[in-house]
Amino acid sequence: MKSTNRQSLRSQVEKWLAPTSATPVRVTAFSRTGLGGRRYVCVETTSPSGAHALFFFKHDDGSWCVFPQTANRRKLAAEHAVMPVTLVDSY
Protein backbone atom coordinates (compact mmCIF):
# COMPACT_ATOMS: atom_id res chain seq x y z
CA MET A 1 0.00 0.00 0.00
CA LYS A 2 1.22 3.50 -0.79
CA SER A 3 2.42 5.81 1.94
CA THR A 4 -0.26 8.44 2.43
CA ASN A 5 2.29 10.83 3.98
CA ARG A 6 3.78 11.49 0.56
CA GLN A 7 0.37 11.97 -0.99
CA SER A 8 -1.41 14.02 1.63
CA LEU A 9 -3.40 16.96 0.36
CA ARG A 10 -0.81 19.35 1.82
CA SER A 11 2.10 17.59 0.11
CA GLN A 12 0.27 17.53 -3.22
CA VAL A 13 -0.55 21.25 -2.98
CA GLU A 14 3.08 22.01 -2.18
CA LYS A 15 4.28 19.82 -5.06
CA TRP A 16 1.95 21.23 -7.72
CA LEU A 17 1.41 24.86 -6.66
CA ALA A 18 4.56 25.62 -4.58
CA PRO A 19 2.93 28.11 -2.22
CA THR A 20 5.02 30.80 -0.54
CA SER A 21 4.21 33.75 1.68
CA ALA A 22 4.13 35.87 -1.50
CA THR A 23 1.90 33.39 -3.36
CA PRO A 24 -0.39 31.73 -0.81
CA VAL A 25 -2.99 29.16 -1.77
CA ARG A 26 -6.65 29.02 -0.86
CA VAL A 27 -9.37 26.43 -1.10
CA THR A 28 -12.02 27.69 -3.51
CA ALA A 29 -14.29 24.64 -3.61
CA PHE A 30 -14.74 21.28 -1.96
CA SER A 31 -17.44 18.66 -2.22
CA ARG A 32 -18.09 15.20 -3.60
CA THR A 33 -18.28 14.12 -7.20
CA GLY A 34 -21.73 13.48 -8.61
CA LEU A 35 -20.78 10.04 -9.83
CA GLY A 36 -19.31 7.86 -7.12
CA GLY A 37 -19.37 10.48 -4.35
CA ARG A 38 -15.60 10.86 -4.14
CA ARG A 39 -14.20 13.85 -2.29
CA TYR A 40 -12.46 16.64 -4.15
CA VAL A 41 -10.90 19.98 -3.30
CA CYS A 42 -10.10 22.87 -5.63
CA VAL A 43 -7.05 24.90 -4.57
CA GLU A 44 -6.07 28.20 -6.21
CA THR A 45 -3.06 30.48 -6.14
CA THR A 46 -2.25 33.75 -7.86
CA SER A 47 1.25 34.69 -8.95
CA PRO A 48 2.76 37.28 -11.30
CA SER A 49 2.31 34.75 -14.13
CA GLY A 50 -1.45 34.51 -13.44
CA ALA A 51 -3.98 32.48 -11.49
CA HIS A 52 -3.59 28.72 -11.19
CA ALA A 53 -6.12 26.24 -9.84
CA LEU A 54 -6.02 22.49 -9.46
CA PHE A 55 -8.55 19.90 -8.38
CA PHE A 56 -7.34 17.20 -6.00
CA PHE A 57 -9.25 13.92 -5.60
CA LYS A 58 -9.18 11.61 -2.58
CA HIS A 59 -8.51 7.96 -3.40
CA ASP A 60 -9.62 4.87 -1.46
CA ASP A 61 -6.17 4.47 0.12
CA GLY A 62 -6.46 7.96 1.66
CA SER A 63 -4.05 9.63 -0.76
CA TRP A 64 -4.84 12.80 -2.71
CA CYS A 65 -4.04 13.06 -6.42
CA VAL A 66 -4.64 15.49 -9.28
CA PHE A 67 -6.60 12.80 -11.11
CA PRO A 68 -9.73 10.94 -10.00
CA GLN A 69 -9.53 7.31 -9.03
CA THR A 70 -10.28 5.17 -12.09
CA ALA A 71 -10.46 1.64 -10.70
CA ASN A 72 -14.26 1.67 -10.66
CA ARG A 73 -14.80 3.92 -13.69
CA ARG A 74 -15.88 1.07 -15.98
CA LYS A 75 -18.21 -0.36 -13.33
CA LEU A 76 -19.78 3.03 -12.66
CA ALA A 77 -20.13 3.74 -16.37
CA ALA A 78 -21.89 0.42 -16.88
CA GLU A 79 -24.23 1.05 -13.95
CA HIS A 80 -25.15 4.50 -15.22
CA ALA A 81 -25.27 3.76 -18.93
CA VAL A 82 -27.90 5.67 -20.81
CA MET A 83 -30.20 3.52 -22.88
CA PRO A 84 -30.81 4.80 -26.40
CA VAL A 85 -34.26 6.29 -26.90
CA THR A 86 -36.20 5.98 -30.12
CA LEU A 87 -38.68 8.74 -30.77
CA VAL A 88 -41.94 7.65 -32.35
CA ASP A 89 -44.22 10.10 -34.05
CA SER A 90 -47.81 9.74 -32.89
CA TYR A 91 -50.09 11.45 -35.38
N, C-alpha and C positions, 0 to 999 in steps of 0.2 A: 504494500500500500504506500502511496506517496506521502511524503512529509507535508503536513498542512502548514507548517511554519514557513516554508518557502513559498507557499501559495496562499497566504492570508490576503485578505482584501488590502490591508495596509502595504504589504510587500509588493503586490501587483500595481497599486497606485504609484508607489515610489519607482518601480521599474519602468512603467509606461509613461508617466507624466512628470516624473522628477521634480516634485514640488520643492520650493525653497521659500524663505521668508518674503522674497520679492515676487514670487509666483505661487501663491498658495492655491490649494485645491478646495473645492466645495462639492458637496453632494447636491445634485439638482433634481434627482428623481430616484425613487426606490419603490419596488412593488414586487409582484409576481407575474410571471408570463401568463398569458391567456391559455395557452396550450401546455398542459403539464404542471402548471403552478410553481415553476422554479423561481427562486429569488433572483432579483437583479438590482444593481445599483448603477446609476449614471453619475460619473464624477467629471467635473469640468475645471479647467484652469485657463487663465488668460495670461499671455506673455506678449512681448513686443512683436512676435511673429504672428499673433492672432489668438483666437480662442480655440481650445482643444477639448473635446469631450469623448469619453469612452464609456461603454457599458461593460460591466463586469457581472458574470453569471456564477452562481454558487452550484457546485457539483455535488453529487451524492457523497463523495469522500470528504466533504467539508472544505475543499479548496475553492478558490475563486479564480476564474479565467476570463479572458476577453472574448471567449466564444462559448456558446451554450453547449451543454452536454448533449451528445448525439447518440448515445447508446440506445435510447428508446425512441429515436425519431421515426424509424420505420414502423414500429408498433403503433405509435401515436397517430401517424399518418394513416395507417390502415384502419384504426378505430374511428377516425374522423373523416374518412373518405366521403366525398360528395358523390351521390349517385346522379348519373345524368338524367335530365328531365326532358321529356318529349312534349312539346306543346301541340295540342290538338285543337283545331278550329271547330267551334260548335256553332254552326249557323242554323 
